């Protein structure tokens, strides 16, 4: 009986280690982006198909691989169903991100949504206790339109990784306040987590450096 138990346990171990699930993508500060959710969904779909293709395991008598043994009890768990559920969850989250993007950006061209207004119009800034204030050129406004552009860019960054790892708008739980006149516009950006304030300020400084670099290229 001990020999038989050892044989069955060894078989289960081999089956359990046959496929190693791929690691979940890390995503950005706000979680997985839409493209990463779709990649994860495809991986879970493939694992579900692979699991469904495996032969049904059954216990064998040692020395007679064709003779099944009547077990005192039997339970099964089909992990393919779990992979199918996870795939559907990732697809639903991807669709939710795309819906949020369409609500924020409408029919705006992708070439515009990928450019941060902070980088396009920034001319200066200073740190505050909860974040940073960025000073923008007057043509960045009016404030309502500027806020709409900021929200759109924030939504666009969640579609796919796009080299915007240093954008302050990609941090979670930020607050935005825009006000201005004919002389210029100020955008106050805050973050609710005090631990993220230095990171927000670092990212804002990065955008202002990029804005200064762009100004030197303009005619």
PLY file of the C-alpha trace (Angstrom):
ply
format ascii 1.0
element vertex 219
property float x
property float y
property float z
element edge 218
property int vertex1
property int vertex2
end_header
0.00 0.00 0.00
2.84 2.39 0.75
4.39 1.67 -2.66
1.08 2.43 -4.37
0.61 5.69 -2.43
4.09 6.81 -3.37
3.38 6.08 -7.02
0.14 8.10 -7.02
1.66 11.08 -5.22
4.58 11.11 -7.63
2.17 11.11 -10.57
0.21 14.02 -9.13
3.41 16.00 -8.62
4.42 15.49 -12.24
1.02 16.61 -13.47
1.02 19.66 -11.22
4.44 20.79 -12.46
3.80 20.09 -16.13
2.90 23.73 -16.82
4.24 26.74 -14.98
1.83 29.71 -15.18
3.49 32.79 -16.68
4.02 35.63 -14.22
1.39 38.34 -14.26
2.66 41.60 -15.82
3.44 44.28 -13.26
1.75 47.16 -15.05
2.22 50.81 -14.14
1.48 52.78 -10.96
-2.25 52.55 -11.71
-2.22 48.86 -12.52
-2.23 46.86 -15.72
-2.84 48.75 -18.94
-5.43 47.62 -21.49
-2.88 45.92 -23.74
-1.38 44.10 -20.74
-4.83 42.85 -19.69
-5.34 41.48 -23.22
-1.93 39.80 -23.14
-2.80 38.18 -19.81
-6.19 37.07 -21.20
-4.49 35.38 -24.16
-2.11 33.58 -21.81
-4.96 32.28 -19.67
-6.87 31.21 -22.81
-3.85 29.22 -23.95
-3.48 27.57 -20.53
-7.18 26.68 -20.49
-6.90 25.02 -23.90
-3.75 23.18 -22.79
-5.44 21.93 -19.62
-8.47 20.73 -21.58
-6.17 18.73 -23.89
-4.54 16.77 -21.05
-5.67 13.13 -20.68
-7.77 12.29 -17.65
-5.47 11.05 -14.85
-6.30 7.73 -13.20
-4.53 5.54 -10.67
-2.67 2.47 -11.89
-1.45 -0.71 -10.23
2.36 -0.71 -10.12
3.63 -3.14 -12.73
0.36 -3.18 -14.71
-0.10 0.19 -16.47
-3.36 -0.94 -18.13
-5.28 -1.92 -15.00
-7.04 0.95 -13.16
-7.51 0.77 -9.41
-10.86 1.40 -7.75
-10.29 4.34 -5.40
-12.26 4.68 -2.13
-13.19 8.26 -3.15
-12.55 10.65 -6.01
-12.79 14.41 -6.44
-11.68 16.54 -9.38
-10.91 20.18 -10.05
-10.68 21.37 -13.64
-8.30 24.34 -13.59
-9.19 25.20 -17.18
-12.39 26.79 -15.86
-10.33 29.01 -13.55
-8.12 30.13 -16.45
-11.21 30.87 -18.54
-12.61 32.99 -15.70
-9.35 34.92 -15.36
-9.21 35.48 -19.12
-12.72 36.94 -19.08
-11.81 39.15 -16.11
-8.79 40.58 -17.94
-10.84 41.20 -21.10
-13.52 43.00 -19.08
-10.92 45.23 -17.42
-9.37 46.03 -20.80
-12.78 46.98 -22.18
-13.38 49.19 -19.15
-10.11 51.05 -19.76
-11.00 51.61 -23.42
-14.43 52.91 -22.41
-12.83 55.37 -20.00
-10.47 56.50 -22.75
-13.32 57.09 -25.20
-15.26 59.02 -22.55
-12.26 61.25 -21.82
-10.88 61.72 -25.34
-13.80 61.27 -27.72
-12.60 61.46 -31.32
-9.31 63.20 -30.52
-6.44 61.95 -32.72
-4.09 59.52 -31.02
-1.14 61.74 -31.89
-2.65 64.42 -29.62
-3.72 62.20 -26.74
-0.20 60.79 -26.33
1.37 64.22 -25.72
1.17 65.61 -22.19
-0.03 69.24 -22.04
2.50 69.73 -19.24
5.27 68.83 -21.65
3.77 70.75 -24.57
3.14 74.05 -22.72
5.15 73.95 -19.47
7.38 76.96 -18.79
8.12 76.63 -15.07
6.96 75.33 -11.73
7.55 74.97 -8.02
6.95 72.35 -5.34
4.22 72.43 -2.70
3.57 70.41 0.44
1.21 68.05 -1.41
2.71 68.09 -4.89
3.65 70.69 -7.45
2.38 73.72 -9.34
3.21 73.88 -13.03
3.12 77.17 -14.91
1.94 76.88 -18.52
1.97 79.21 -21.50
-1.32 81.10 -22.18
-2.04 79.11 -25.34
-2.51 75.97 -23.19
-5.96 77.21 -22.16
-8.67 78.00 -21.55
-8.60 76.11 -18.22
-11.66 73.95 -18.97
-10.13 72.78 -22.25
-6.79 72.24 -20.56
-8.32 70.07 -17.84
-10.05 68.02 -20.54
-6.69 67.51 -22.28
-5.03 66.50 -19.02
-7.77 63.96 -18.27
-7.58 62.61 -21.82
-3.81 62.15 -21.65
-4.15 60.40 -18.29
-6.69 58.01 -19.81
-4.59 57.45 -22.94
-1.60 56.30 -20.89
-3.67 53.37 -19.62
-4.10 51.91 -23.11
-0.56 50.56 -23.47
3.00 51.21 -22.29
4.25 54.17 -24.31
7.42 55.57 -22.83
5.55 57.84 -20.39
6.93 56.29 -17.20
7.98 59.72 -15.91
4.67 61.50 -16.45
3.23 62.93 -13.20
-0.30 62.34 -14.51
0.27 58.57 -14.38
0.36 58.40 -10.59
-2.71 57.11 -8.69
-5.12 59.33 -6.75
-3.92 62.71 -8.01
-5.86 65.98 -7.91
-5.81 68.63 -10.65
-6.73 72.30 -10.44
-6.24 74.70 -13.38
-6.66 78.47 -13.36
-5.29 81.26 -15.46
-5.61 84.51 -17.37
-4.04 86.17 -20.39
-0.61 86.03 -18.77
-0.55 82.28 -18.23
-2.08 79.24 -16.57
-1.16 77.40 -13.41
-1.96 73.74 -12.83
-1.81 72.49 -9.25
-1.17 68.74 -9.08
-1.48 66.99 -5.76
-1.32 63.37 -4.64
-3.22 61.93 -1.67
-0.47 59.53 -0.64
2.27 61.58 1.10
4.84 58.93 0.15
4.28 59.73 -3.53
4.85 63.49 -3.23
8.62 63.29 -3.98
7.93 61.05 -6.99
5.29 63.46 -8.27
7.72 66.37 -7.95
10.47 64.41 -9.71
8.16 63.58 -12.59
6.95 67.16 -12.90
10.55 68.37 -13.08
11.19 65.79 -15.81
8.24 67.12 -17.85
9.42 70.70 -17.48
12.89 69.73 -18.70
11.30 68.02 -21.70
9.17 71.13 -22.33
12.25 73.36 -22.28
13.93 71.03 -24.75
10.91 71.22 -27.07
10.90 75.02 -26.96
14.47 75.13 -28.24
13.38 73.14 -31.31
10.41 75.33 -32.19
10.95 77.97 -34.89
0 1
1 2
2 3
3 4
4 5
5 6
6 7
7 8
8 9
9 10
10 11
11 12
12 13
13 14
14 15
15 16
16 17
17 18
18 19
19 20
20 21
21 22
22 23
23 24
24 25
25 26
26 27
27 28
28 29
29 30
30 31
31 32
32 33
33 34
34 35
35 36
36 37
37 38
38 39
39 40
40 41
41 42
42 43
43 44
44 45
45 46
46 47
47 48
48 49
49 50
50 51
51 52
52 53
53 54
54 55
55 56
56 57
57 58
58 59
59 60
60 61
61 62
62 63
63 64
64 65
65 66
66 67
67 68
68 69
69 70
70 71
71 72
72 73
73 74
74 75
75 76
76 77
77 78
78 79
79 80
80 81
81 82
82 83
83 84
84 85
85 86
86 87
87 88
88 89
89 90
90 91
91 92
92 93
93 94
94 95
95 96
96 97
97 98
98 99
99 100
100 101
101 102
102 103
103 104
104 105
105 106
106 107
107 108
108 109
109 110
110 111
111 112
112 113
113 114
114 115
115 116
116 117
117 118
118 119
119 120
120 121
121 122
122 123
123 124
124 125
125 126
126 127
127 128
128 129
129 130
130 131
131 132
132 133
133 134
134 135
135 136
136 137
137 138
138 139
139 140
140 141
141 142
142 143
143 144
144 145
145 146
146 147
147 148
148 149
149 150
150 151
151 152
152 153
153 154
154 155
155 156
156 157
157 158
158 159
159 160
160 161
161 162
162 163
163 164
164 165
165 166
166 167
167 168
168 169
169 170
170 171
171 172
172 173
173 174
174 175
175 176
176 177
177 178
178 179
179 180
180 181
181 182
182 183
183 184
184 185
185 186
186 187
187 188
188 189
189 190
190 191
191 192
192 193
193 194
194 195
195 196
196 197
197 198
198 199
199 200
200 201
201 202
202 203
203 204
204 205
205 206
206 207
207 208
208 209
209 210
210 211
211 212
212 213
213 214
214 215
215 216
216 217
217 218
